């Protein structure tokens, strides 16, 4: 959003309770024959500051690099992070381990990460504190570099770090090498549970650890004590001390993921069963993190939901949810009412370095939380960019540098390209588009498990000296940061449409041709993203031709909501296309018809936001957020208005 008092543009990003990202991309109401609503001035904050009215959620300085399977602890005012895995998701090698031990004064927005005395790097390790010292326990190292034959090396480290002297002291090593473990401090004892002894080239025959270990910090000469385990093997678990007992949560066993909870009572030396972890995702129970604070036990995993053990310890209740769901993270207490979550990996975004804190006040009323920040950048576009979210990176291509709704000249169209790193709250300028354009569609398509390209399709631009809809397709390679023009193109020019990916193909819906008649396109164009020609689906056409609409994929179906019809009225019919059956059906219409809306799928629901609606013959901002449930075929107004979110912003999930 442009600040009229500053020549430098700013973009405002907001993350809300649905873990949705909203990004400014004003739509050209010139195409609807109505003027754009004037934008208000926005204050610019320097990244990576994040602000929130309620302070219920805060984004902190991100990790210097995205990490998984690391150790972390809070001691005093500082957050400490030890080593971890910072390479490819399944890479195996000593050079893929983070050879760092760092800390940051977590609530100081001006603080930076400090490098501390190193210790042997490892992943699948634990870091705990007794309130004075930090203790590093076990972990997995490698005797090879990436690209070489794998040589695993679970370790026996038990080492103490002194924050005053910035020095490590070696203590009694673990009885056997152990990694994929977790640890917790109860009273003056450290407990270690789970894991295996992974050595050599294969994990196939690695012995699992059925026992748990206890180390009395007041009697170090006694060394490690072996205690009978819960009766099953597990790793990638989480361990927490709560109410005088040790809670062992989930993990993965020889035959699959476990949601079991086992409770060890040191007073009776007995195990008992706790309430199972919630089945809230396909990975529920795997690579969770747990901690107790303020008289409550909390855990979270891949779903991002933060659970609290209820008062009678019989079930888990929802305490809150993370803005950025992830597993292989660390969840730690900052106070009795605040937790901090850092690092980990998500199914959609891979390794992440985000650090976020949240309040978990038991008994307080739940209310939506929202975090927003502004990023200065030197882009010129004011509207009509092509946007695509790829993991936690938001790409912005092209656009129009004028706020005038009818200004389509060679001078107003831009060829700029940017990527916004949501995790790090920064931006980077990319090589320019081969052609200045606006109002097309951009999608990300994985053609192999390791290679992903971004395609910029159609739009509006200049063919020689004539302003027109485009047939062109451009391909951007994030790895090489390079552009190429596809040898094939759309069968007809197409602008103000939506493209989506499904079944390893790109599907283009709706849109129009620029010109006097502004013909609306009825076809669906299917393309594999290769050198084959994009082609309309035979005998399939849009029931309600439209442009400038919201579109989203949910359960193998594509939903078209809102937009403008041939009569320049707002489409009220919701058309639903089934990708496999190639058939259409009609769904319930939202409460507020809209043009230029955002539609996203999150979980098993659709969310509709922004755009403009017709009020007394004039376009007015559509401020509400609506949710669609395909099971009931009903729309619900989730919020009448989202504070700080302009209707011209685009929503992503």
N, C-alpha and C positions, 0 to 999 in steps of 0.2 A: 504494500500500500504506500503510495507516495506521500511523503511529508512535504507540505508546501513550503516549509521553511528551510529545506535542505535539498541540495541537488542530488544527494545520494538516495536511491530508493531503499525501502525496507520491505521485507516480507514477514508477515506474522504467521507463526505456526502455533496451533492449539491442539493439545491432546486431552481428550475428555474421558469420562467414565467408561465409554464403550471402547476405549483404546483406539479411537478414530483420530486420524490426522487431518487437519483442515488447512488448506493452502490457498492463498489469494490467487484467483484467476478470474477476473471480471469477464463476463460474457458480453458480446456486442449486441445490445438491444437494438442497434441500428437495423439488424436483420429483421427485427420484429416491428420496425417502424416507430419505436418509442425511444426516448432518450434514456441514457444511463442515469441512475440515481447518483447524485454527487457524493463523493467519499469524504469522510471526516478525517481530520488530522490524527495521526497515531504517534505516540511517543516511541522513540527508538531506544531499545535496550541493547547493550553490547552482549553478544554471545560469550560464554555459555550461561549467562544469567537466566534463571527461570523464575517467573512470579506466579503467585496464586493468591486470590483474595482470602481464601479460608485457611491457607497454609496446611490443608489436609494432605496435600501431596506436593513434593518439591523435587525438582530435578537438580542434581548436584553436578560438580565437575566430573565428566566421564572418565573412565579408566584410560590411561595412555594408549592402550591397545585392547581390542576385544579379547576376553578371556573366558575359558571354561575350565572346570575341574581344578580350581585353584583353592588356596587357603586364604581365609580372611577373618579378622577379629576387630572389635572396637575396644580400645583402651584409652581412658580419659577422653580428651577431645578429638582423638585421632582414629581414623579408619586405616587399618593395615592390610595390605594385600601381598600374598606370597605366591610367586611363580604361577604355574598353571599352563594350560595349552593355548597357544596363540597362532597355530598354523592351520592348515586345511583340516576340515572336519574330521576326516579319518586318517590324517597323516601321522606317521610314526617315525620319530627321530629326535635326537637330542637337540637339533637346531630348531625344532618346532615348539620347544619349551620356553616359556618366558623366563629369561635369566635375570629376574629383577625381584627386589623386595622393596616395597614402597609404602609411604603413608601420606595422608592428607588431613588437614584440620577440617573436618567434614562440614561444619556449619559456617565456615568462613568463606564467603563467596569470592574473596580475593586470593584464597590460598591456591597453591599449586602442589602437585605431587612431588614428594621428596624421595630421592634415592637413598636407600639404607644399605647397611652391610649385607652382602649377598650370602646365601647358603646354597647348597647343591640344588639346582632346579628340579622340579618334578611336577607331574600332574597327579590327580586323584590323591591329593594329600590333605592334611588337616592342619589348621592353625587355631589354637585356643589360648585363652588367657586366664590367669588366676587373680587378676586385678593388679599385679605388679609386673609379671613377666609374660612373654609370649612363648608358646611351645609349638614347634613344628614336629609333625608325627608322620612317619612313613612316606608313601607316595611312589609313583612309577616314574622311572627314568629309562633311558635307552643307551645301549652301547653302540648304536649306529646313528648315522645321519640320515635325513630323508633321502629317498631314492636308493638307499642301500638295503640289503637284506635285514629284515627286522630282527632286533635282538633286545627283547624286553628285559627290564631289570627293576623288579620291585625292591624297595629299600627298607632298611631297618632304622632309619634316623629317628632319634628322639633328642631334640636340640632346644635349648633355651635361649631366648633373645632378651637382652637387657636394654631397655629403651634409654636409660641414662648414659650408658657407655657405647651404644651402637655396636654391640659385640655379641657373638654367639658362643655358647658353651655346650659341649657335647655331654649328654647324660646317658644313662643306661640304655643301650639300643633295645629295640623291640626283640622279643624272643625269636621271631622269624620275620623275614621280609613280608611286607603287607602293603597293598595299595587298593584303591577303590573302597576305602574305609571311611569312617567318620569318627569324631571324638567329641566328648563333652566333659565339662568340669562340674562335679557335684561335691560341695563342701571343699575339702582339700585334696580330692582325688581326681585324677584324669581317667576316664573310661574310653576304651577304643573298641569298636565293634565292626563286624563285616569285613569284606575284602577277600583277597586271594594273594597267593605268591606266584606272580607271573614272571617267568624267566625264559630266556631263549627265544626261539623264532615263532612259537605258536602258543595260543592260549587254550588249545584243545585239552591238554592234560594238566593244566595248572591246578594245584590243590587249593581248595577254598578253606577259609578259616571258620570253623564252627564255634570256636570259643570267643569270649570277649576278654579284654585285658583291663587291669586296674593298676594305677601307679599312685602311691601315697606321697604327695609332695612334702609332707613333714617327716617321712621316713624313707628318704631316697635310697638308703643302703639296702632296703628290703627288695628293691628292684620291682620288676613287673610281676603281678599276681595273675594267674590264669583262672578264669571263672567260666563255668558251664554256660554255653550260649542258649538261645531261645528254642533250640531243637531243629533248626533249619539253617541252611546256608543262604547268605545274601550279600550283595555288594551294590554299589551305587545307591546306598541307603542314606538316611539322615538320622542323627542321634542328638537327643536333647535331654537336659536335666530339668526335671520339674517335680515339685512337691515331694522332694526327698527320694525320687526314683529316677531311673534312666528309661527313656522312651526310645525304642528302636522303630523307625518308620519306613515301611516299604522296601524298595530296592528291586533288584532283579535276581532271580534264582536260576537254577540250572535249566528249568523248563519255561521260564518266562517271567514277566513283570509281576511283582507282588504288591498287594495293598494291605498286607498284614501289619498290625501294630502289636509289638510285644513290650511288656513293661517289667523291668527288673527292679526288685526291692532289695537294696543292700542289707537292710536290717534282718530280713528273713532268708536272704540268699535264694529267693524264688522268683520264677517268671510267671506272669499272667498275661492274658490277652486283653488288648485295648481295642477301641472301636476302629474298624477298618477305615482306611483312607477313602475319600470320596472318588467315585468312578466318573470323573468330570472330563476326561479326555482319553484318547487312545494310549497315552503314555502315563496315565494316572498311577502314582506310586513310584515311578522311576525318576531318579536323580532329583529328589525333592530337597528342600532345606528347611530346618526347623529350629526354633529357639523359644525359650520362655522368658517373659518379662512382665512386670506388673501383676504377678499372680496368675498369669495365663500362659498357655502353651499354644504356639502358632506354627503353621507350616504352609508352604506353597510349592507348586510344581508347574508343569507345563501349561496348565490352563490359566495361570496368573491369579487365580482366586486365592486369597489368604484366608485360611481357616483357623478357627479358635476352638480348642477343646471346651465343651460345655461344662456347666457347673458340676454336674454329677459324673463327669468323665465317661459318659456313655455314648457320645456322638460328637461330630464336628459341626460347627456352625460357621456361617460366612461372616468374617470380620470386615473384609474389604477386598479390593482386588488391585493388582499392580497395573500401572499404566502400560507397561511393556511385559507381557507374559514371557517366561523363559524357564528352562530347567538347567541343571548343572550350575546353578547360581549359588550365592550365599545370602541368607536372610539373617540379619543381626539386629540386636536392640540398640537404639540410641538413648532411650529412656524407658520409663515404665509404660509410656503411651505411644512411643514412636519406634518403628522398625525401618531398617534400611535394606534395600535389595540391590545387588550389584552383579554385573557380569552374567555369564550363562549363554545359552543358545536357544533360539526359537525355531519352530518348524519352518517358518516362512522367511526369516531374516538371517539365519545362521548365527555365528558368534556375535555377541553384542557387548559393548562397553558401557552401557547405560547404568548410571547410579541414581536411584530414586528412593526417597523416603516417604513414609505415610504414617498418619495417625491411626491408631487402633483403639480409640477410647471405648471401652466396653460400656454398653448401656446408652451411648449417645445415639441420637437419631441419625440415620443414614441420609446423606444428601449428595448430589452429584459433585464431583471434583473436576477441576480443570486446570491445566498448566499451560501457559503460553509464553512465547518468547519471540523477539524480533531479531532478524538477521539483516545487517547492512550488506548490500551488494551493489555492483555497478551495472545491473541490467537496465534495459530501457523499456521493456514491454510493460504495458499497463493493463492489457486484456488479451483474451483469446489465445493464450499459450496452449501447447499440447503437453499434458502432464501424465506421468506414469510413475507409480510407486513400485520399486523393485527391492523387496526386503525392507530395509530401513533407509533406503536412498530414494529421494524424490527427484525425478528428472523433469526439467522444464525446457521446452523447445519452442523457438519462434515467438509469434505473437504480434501485437500491434502497439506502437509506442504512443498512440494518441488516445485521449479519453473521448474524443468526438466520435459519436456513433456512426457517422457516415464517411469517415476519413480513411479511404482505402487507396493509398498511393504507394509508389515505390519507396518513398521516404518514410512512410509510417510502418510498413512491414519490416520485421527484424529477422535476422538469421541466427540470433544468439542461442546458446545452449548452456545450461547450468545443471549441476547436481547438488542437492541439499542433503547433507548427512544428518539425519534426524538424531541419531545416537550421539553425535559429537556437536550438534547444533552449529554447524558450519556450512559454508557453501564453497563450491569450486567452479570456476569457469571452464567450459569444455570447448573443444574445437567447434567452430561455427557450422551451422547447417549448410549443406550445399546450395540451398535456395531459401530466400526469405519467404515465410508463409505463416498462416494463422488458421485456426478453426478446422484443423484436421483431427486425426486420432493417432495416439502413440500407444503401443503395447509391447510387453516383454514376452518373449517366447524362448523356451529352452528346447534346443534341438538335440542336445545330448545332456547327460546328467551333469557335465562339467562346463558346458558352454551355453551362454545365454546372450541373445541379441535383443536390441530394441529397434522396433520398426516404426517409422514415421510415415503415415499413410494419408494420401489425399490432402485436403485442406483448400485454402484460397491463397492465390498468389498471382504473379504475373507470368504469362506466357508471351514472350517478347514484350510488346507494349500493351497487352490487353489483360485487364484484371479478370480472372476466371477461376472456376473450380479446377482442381488438379487431379491428374491420374497418377502422379508420380509416387514411388515408394522408395524411401531411403532407409538404410540400415546403419545403426550405430553399434560398434563393438566396445563395451565398457573396458575390456582387458587391454586392448590396443589403443583405445581412445581415438578411433578412426571412423570415418564415414565412407559409405559407398552407395552408389545408386543401383537399385535392383534392375536387372536386365528385363524384368517384366513390370507391368503396371496394371492399374485397375481397368476393368473393361469400359467404364465410363467415368468422367470426372465426378468427384464426390466431396462435399464439404458439409460441415455442421452435422456430422454423423457420429456414431459410436462403434468402436471395434472392441472385440473381446477374444480371449483365447479359451478354447475348449477342445479336448480330444486332440491335442498337439497341432491344432490348426488355428488360423486367424479368421474370424467371422466379422464382416462389416454390415451394420444394420442402418437403414434409414438414411437421412441426409437429403441434400438437394444440390441442384446445379445453380451456379450463380448466373443471373441473367434476368431479362425482363419477365419471363414467365416463372422463374424460380421453381422449376419442376421438382417435385418431391420424388425421390427414388423409392421404388417398391421392392427392389430386389435385395436378397441377402447374398453377399459375395463371400465365397469360401476360398481360402488359400493356405497352402502348406508352409509358407514362409521360405520356399526354395525357388528354383528356377522355373517351376511349373507356373502356368498362367493362372492368376486369380479368375474365378468364374462364378457367375450367378448360379444359385441352386435351381435346378430345373423344376418347374411347376410349383414353386414356392414364392409367395409374395406377401408383403406386409398387409395385414388386414386394415391397419390405420396408418397410411404413410405419414411420416412426421420427421421433423428435424429439431435440433436443439433440445433433445430430450435426455432423460436419465436412463441408464441401462446397467444391468448387473446380472451376473451368472449365479444361480443358486440351484443346487440339486439337479444338474444337467439341463437346466432350463434358463432361458434368457428373458428377462423382464424389461419391457419398454414402458416407461412411465412419463407422462407429461409431454412437453414439446409443442411445436406448432404444426397445425394441419394445413391443408390446402387453402382453407378460408382464413388463414392467419389467426384462427382461434386456438386456444389451448386445448390439447387433446385430453379428454377426461377418461377415455378407455385405456385400461392396462392390458396390453397384449403380451402373451407368454408363448415363447417358441421352445419346443422340445428338440434338443440337438440330435438325439438318436432316432426319434420317430419322425422328425421333420414335419411336425404338426403344430397347430396353433390352438390356444384356448384363451379365454378372457378371465382376468382376476378382478377382484374388488378394486374400486378406485379409491385413492387417498382422499382425506378430508379436504385438502387444499390442492386444486389443480395448479400446475406450475410449468413455466418454461425456463430453460437453463437450470434444471435442478441437479443435485448430486444424488445418486442412488448407489448404495454399497450393500454387499452381503457380509454379515458378521455372525458367526455361529450358524444357526438355522433360520435366521430372520433377515429381512431387508430393512434398511434405514434410508429415509428420504429427507433431504435437507436443502435449504436455500432455494435460489431461483427467484422468480417473480410470478405474481398471480394477478389476475384481472379484477380490479376493484373500481366499479362505476366507470368502466370503459378505459381505465388507465392501468398501466403496469405498476404494481406496488411490491415491495419486498415481501417474500414469503419467509417468515421468521421461525416457523415451528419445525420441530424434528418429529417425524412420524416413523412408526415401526410397523412392518407387515409380517404377519404370521401365516405362512402358507397352509398350516394345518387347519386353522379356523377360517382362512380367507378373510381376515379382518385387519384393518389399519387402526393403530392406537397412537394418539398424540403423546409422545414421551415428554416433550417439553414445549411450552408455548413459545419460548424464545431461548436461544443460547447466548449468554452474556459474552460480549466481545467478539462474536462470530458474525461477520457480515454475510448477507445472503449471496454475495458474489463469490464467496469462497468455495473451494471444491473439497469434497469429503472423500477420504480413503479409509479402508479398513485393512 
